[in-house]
C-alpha cells in the first residue's frame, strides 16, 4: 500500500469519529507496508482526555505486536500530533510521523491546542522521529472544515 492509502485509512477513522460525535482525528500505524492498527479519537465516549487517535493507535499496535517498541513503524495522522501524542510517538520509538493538517488549523476552529509544533518538540527533545507535514493537507483540511460546520460539535 502507498502513503496515500494509509492516510486515507487515517481519514476514514477520523470520519468514523465525527459520525460518533467525537472529534475529527484519526491515525494509522504501519509496519513493513502493513497496517498494524488504526484508531480515532474517543475522548468523549471514553471520558478520557488522553484517548486521542494517535494514543489509541499506539495502544492497539503495542498490544497486537506484544511490545512497546514500535521502531520500524510509521504513524499517519489526519492532524499534527499534539505534544502528548508526539511524546507517546517518541516513547514508542515510532520512526516517522506523516500528518495532514497542522496544529494551527485545529486551533483555528476552536480546539484547545498548545501551539507547540512537532518540529519544535523534536528539536527541544532531540528526538530522532522523522516528520513529514502537510501530506494530503487539502483532504485533511476538508474534514476539519466539515466538522466545524456541525451544529452539535464538541471541542476540548
C-alpha positions in Angstrom: 0.0 0.0 0.0 1.1 3.6 -0.6 1.3 6.5 1.8 -1.8 7.9 0.2 -3.8 4.7 1.1 -2.6 4.8 4.7 -3.5 8.4 5.1 -6.9 7.6 3.6 -7.3 5.0 6.3 -6.5 7.6 9.0 -9.1 9.9 7.4 -11.7 7.1 7.4 -11.0 6.7 11.1 -11.4 10.5 11.6 -14.7 10.3 9.8 -15.9 7.4 12.0 -15.0 9.7 14.9 -17.2 12.5 13.6 -20.1 10.2 12.9 -19.9 9.1 16.6 -19.9 12.8 17.8 -16.3 12.6 18.6 -13.6 14.9 17.3 -12.3 14.7 13.7 -9.0 13.0 14.3 -7.7 9.6 13.0 -4.4 7.7 12.9 -3.0 4.6 11.4 0.2 2.7 12.3 2.1 0.8 9.6 5.0 -1.6 9.8 6.6 -3.3 6.8 3.9 -2.0 4.5 1.1 -3.5 6.5 -1.5 -1.8 8.8 -0.8 -2.7 12.4 -3.6 -0.5 13.9 -6.0 2.3 13.1 -7.9 4.3 15.5 -9.8 7.5 16.1 -10.3 10.0 18.9 -12.6 8.6 21.7 -12.1 11.3 24.3 -15.8 12.0 24.8 -17.1 8.4 24.7 -14.3 7.1 26.9 -14.4 10.2 29.2 -10.6 10.1 28.9 -8.7 13.2 27.7 -5.7 11.0 26.7 -7.8 9.0 24.2 -6.5 10.8 21.2 -6.3 8.9 17.8 -2.6 8.5 18.0 -2.5 7.3 21.6 -5.4 4.8 20.8 -3.5 3.6 17.7 -0.3 3.2 19.7 -2.1 1.2 22.4 -3.6 -1.1 19.8 -0.3 -1.6 18.0 1.6 -2.4 21.1 -1.0 -4.9 22.2 -1.1 -6.5 18.7 2.7 -6.7 18.4 3.2 -7.5 22.1 5.8 -4.9 22.5 6.2 -1.2 23.5 8.9 -0.8 20.8 7.3 0.4 17.6 10.5 1.2 15.8 10.3 0.4 12.1 6.7 1.8 12.3 5.2 4.9 10.7 2.2 6.7 12.0 -0.2 8.5 9.7 -2.3 11.2 11.4 -5.0 13.4 9.9 -3.7 16.3 12.0 -0.3 17.1 13.5 0.0 15.2 16.8 -0.4 17.3 19.9 2.5 17.4 22.4 1.1 14.5 24.4 0.8 12.4 21.2 4.2 13.4 19.9 5.7 12.3 23.2 3.9 9.0 23.1 5.2 8.5 19.5 8.7 9.4 20.6 8.5 7.0 23.6 7.1 4.2 21.4 10.2 4.7 19.1 8.0 5.2 16.0 10.3 6.2 13.2 8.2 8.6 11.2 5.1 10.8 11.5 3.2 11.7 8.4 0.4 14.2 9.0 -2.2 16.3 7.1 -3.2 19.4 8.8 -1.3 21.5 11.3 -1.9 22.2 15.0 -2.7 25.8 14.0 -5.6 24.5 11.8 -7.2 22.7 14.7 -6.7 25.7 16.9 -8.4 28.0 14.3 -11.7 26.0 14.7 -11.6 26.1 18.5 -9.6 23.2 19.7 -7.6 23.8 22.9 -4.1 23.4 21.3 -0.9 24.4 22.9 0.5 25.8 19.7 3.8 23.9 20.0 4.7 22.2 16.7 6.1 18.7 16.4 9.2 20.2 14.8 9.8 22.4 17.9 9.2 19.4 20.2 11.6 17.3 18.1 14.2 20.0 18.4 13.8 20.5 22.1 13.8 16.8 22.9 16.4 15.9 20.3 14.0 13.2 19.1 15.0 11.2 16.0 11.5 10.8 14.7 11.2 11.9 11.0 8.3 14.4 10.4 6.5 14.8 7.1 3.9 17.6 7.4 1.1 18.7 5.0 0.6 15.2 3.4 -2.8 15.2 1.7 -3.4 18.6 3.5 -6.4 19.6 1.5 -8.2 16.3 2.1 -7.5 16.5 5.9 -8.4 20.2 6.0 -11.7 19.4 4.3 -12.6 17.0 7.1 -11.8 19.7 9.7 -14.0 22.2 7.9 -16.8 19.6 7.6 -16.6 19.0 11.4 -16.5 22.8 12.1 -19.9 23.2 10.3 -21.6 20.6 12.5 -24.2 22.3 14.8 -23.6 19.7 17.7 -19.8 19.6 17.6 -17.9 19.2 20.9 -14.5 20.7 21.2 -12.0 20.4 24.0 
